[in-house]
Amino acid sequence: MKYTNAVRAFGGIDERHVFSDDLALSPYMRNFRVTENRTLQKRYGITTLIPAGETVTGLWSGYLGGERLFLYTAGGKLFSVEQETGIPVEIGDVGEGRNTLFEFGRTVYIKNQNKYSRFDGRTLSEVQGYTPLVAIGCDANGAGEPFEDVNMLSARRRVQFSCDGTSTTYRLPEKNIKRIVSVKEHGSIYALNCTADLVKGTVTPEYPFSEGINNIEVEYEVYENRADVILNASGVMLFGGDTDGHVFLWGNPDYPAYRFHSELADGLPSAEYFPENNYTIIGDSEITDIISQYDRQLIFTKDRAFYSYRELQTDTLGNVYASFPVYNLNGEKGNLLKNTGCIMNNEPVTLCADGLNRWSSTAVENEKNAVCFSGAVGKSMRRLLASGDLSGVRLFNLRATGELFLIAGETAYIYNYRVGAWYVYDNFAADCMTECDGTLFFSRGNKILFLDETSNFDNEGMIHACWESPFVSFGDGRRSKVTEIGFSVRAGGTPSFVWSYQTDRGEPLSAVTAVSPENYEHRVFDVHFRPPVPTSAYLKLKLNENDYASCEILSLQASAVGKGTYGRKGL
């Protein structure tokens, strides 16, 4: 009797399908991707865009003022890649260390542990920080109304005096200051001489200031700021309710459970004003990541999740400001990866103890709002978690193709959420990643590379693509004598296949035949062989494609001819 098993819509890898008659799912598959037509296509090649010389420490791509920019940092410098030629142009110094690049207010900010810089597409400069107006309506003795909090990024402050026309000395809020930056009357530089006592923190004009309400503003500078609190924060995200008007930071090892956020500067959103009191302590555990979801913010520790949103509050002076209270969301699951969180189909994705989870849109504490979707690669996920080292694991969502990448070491686990299929790429180490015009760019040491749709090889190296079937019963599953196995594969491209097979008895994989490009004219491969194994209940088939060629498997059909248990009567 002849048994036939066919597949015309591939479902990718599923490590659980070791014994199965479903050929659509493979327990082991490397360097094949599942297309939107559910065919198997050998992955694109990896091509070097730039040999950067120094280790790449940051990548960013996006639009500024309608112009597409591709930026990277290496060796403490910022570079811009020309779109036409692909040649990098040095912009300037941004400081050593791992950089976070993000766009805010038509400006790209570059932050590391040593320096905070801004690039508007033309000019690179170091962030000095907004100078807050700390007090208004002050009299000569310094008594007035607190107005804005001190900015941790800046050592400068402003204070406004309502002068009485007779006082000759005005006291600042602080003593032992470094210098007086300026004295202004109604916004203009004060024309007459003023003397300052820096130890006492006083300003004395040559003649008494004119009478008025907040008519004199003194800007002064102290010796120290707290910029290290901001610079040492490794995580960055934009959030603010209906608009992303605030920058949120976390990941400072000295403040592991702290979430900091920026504030409006002169009424406008700013990435350069971080008041000392704009922080929230999230329990007693280290924050691993913060991800936005619509008008909510999801905050993760390793084993818990919280959510936050914007609330408008009014202070005693009648000023309206944004508050971001925190509430419990999930008491069992969180995120084990630091600062690599991403959104897939408007759902945050995190790595938990059971694998990758997608978080549903809910503001109610519920253990079911995180659902694991990585069961198909569950064995690999468990091995990864058991290794105990997740420091180099990265998550990235390539929106153009609908692919979620989890990269660990040299391996990329990819979930195509448009077709619901998993697959795996080898030789895919990546550190920094960005998407530019629908293409994935990533750094590897001192190189910037990309997935090249026009290439069938990795920088002149061959791509080894492999697909294995489950152990297939070819019938009723009884241990029958299989006299002949046949394959028919409809393929596109210019592949060169090597077939192998293995029984459930544990024999090593046996090569059968090689099919070279000249063996097909109608793009149909037929392979027939007689297995030397006397009896077999299950058979596994393996397909290797080792060539500098393209390959797409459109369909597959496997058949077997068997005899009865005793070989006397055919089935």
Steps between C-alpha positions, in 0.01 A plus 500: 500500500617852423475774763516867398554811710499845342542859618430815304496749789799487733465599864865545599680338790332326792744318725215304660419315174759225522249227407228630275342439161468876450780592258408869519684529834869422536665407833830634366539770237780750440532797266164449332228760549124462455367746245156658502404237241614236751784374286851433634757748377871493578579808702658806346875546518682729741699782338738747662392863466788662688819364657488759778854447629400547864235298684153631417327623817169633367272503192207722401298558186210734445381833367597849615320785325399269217856379440591135552803455725705192580722560804741287697757549774843338518822593678327784686395668172166553326482414131235561235478265201433670168194348336632515146853368550483309830810687615513594871569864589635586844278750683683546830580372848226344712709325767609142555270218602177334392267761351124533498371704207142627495304769319313764697371833377667476155834437667701180541640462850807285565551391860765289668652485848739785423317746279159619382493650150245631251501497119245697296609361163760770452669586829622280785522652847519391861180529702536769766158445650207732554555768766194484729332799661518374859321790674283799408370805684801507733573798725846625585537235772433222251151412623272406209301225333668179379432462128710237318713216634875485460612333177735207565668564164595857581689686772317822411184651654292815453316703761270803454475789747212739549703807595388773739718777351705556818677175595866485405578129557304198374546155643502190276350164608849345537838588647853408389411533135747481213411814304229741392415432135278802431272764651204603285232765536176416318691249288787729400854494635523745792699802388651607835773326696419238763731343753455152641600326820525139382548360851193675642305464177404867461480751214544876555424746217685830462164672552177348640297301249183668377174403665303228322349151497750231400693772321851374584623153408833368628655190343773332703705182493594261778802270507330165440204344326356147501542426131654162581156378614368562149811395307527167683141405411523245219132477399314769304143522373256777401159520660244752610147374450345637180837634382851383581589823678728356768824302501512212748827355627591199710785252542733705722684234707508737798121545476381166357134541599471866394314634198590860407312722257552837335280805544374790291750782460337842456180311425649287221598129502870461568761225513734736687308559822496225763378645831636346819151400613387340174554139598303199610629202698356175360493267800835364612604317181714608209311640201596296194295680236219747433281472189207712386164360394254756365454753783643260761852433611598148603783479754680170551722344761625143461189346657236772515324748275345839571319756292487878503325780315492878500285691747482879504548653845486859627749635754441763769589779254242383252754353261385190311757223472508137391514220755565132422364276779591129500265202550546122517438304180643149543648339808663199330650611170733781403798531268840332531664710227631850558411789272412299189122498529296556186143509377351241266160583354449757777577241767817523711722192488719381788704191586367322808587172668266314263627670183391801295174658612267749335311737728136573431349845536362510852521717808378230737737286703463156348738207469360428152593829337839352400476209256800291393522459121844336462398139563620398154859585602445417866798262522735767371350759735551270798863442403548873467346570841697217661826655380447782749662761274248724328717811482552470125145400405319752281138544389412692185182543299554540126168663422537502121498120484305422817789310658597498866870418552639353821878487455714298739866449417527384138135395473188698410158361594243670279124512538313609188182629661331561166490127426545367855819304428837461672837446332867520594806663341862401566805726479290796608682671787374858545544772759343835405207484257290741299252493211559721197262498203372156596847341529659369819840654576709379791847527645742218567820618665647769277271435202153613398318236297156451351268229370550534127203386288724491193758265654503122541811482718653652812788728397625243250423213739253222421166484680426150625122451493347190655149358540407178680168324515361341814520123527216409263307172534403467132185312585360337810815531708566125521854382445471423132757421238543816289623404157517840334495869596425776255509880511368764270594862569380797301767766543594839365839666465816308423538252786724199537350248743651218701247256646547285808282269703498339844276244672381510859749226583773762533711429195704797383360712222573340164558714193295393200566717200594849391300699251695766315342797318527340158282207616181697488326684224149500636609590854380164632742274685421128518707280730445126547707261708479163669594518868745230610328473837294177508206628702398842616196652665610860458727682260647851516607687188757777479558759230823701475565786262869590488566740219542866409154493349145600574253239614126495562307181575146541376362159595610153601353155460638184664389148421596152616430151372479240774420135554335315783676406821607164361545620142268229359201708400509859387301764687 
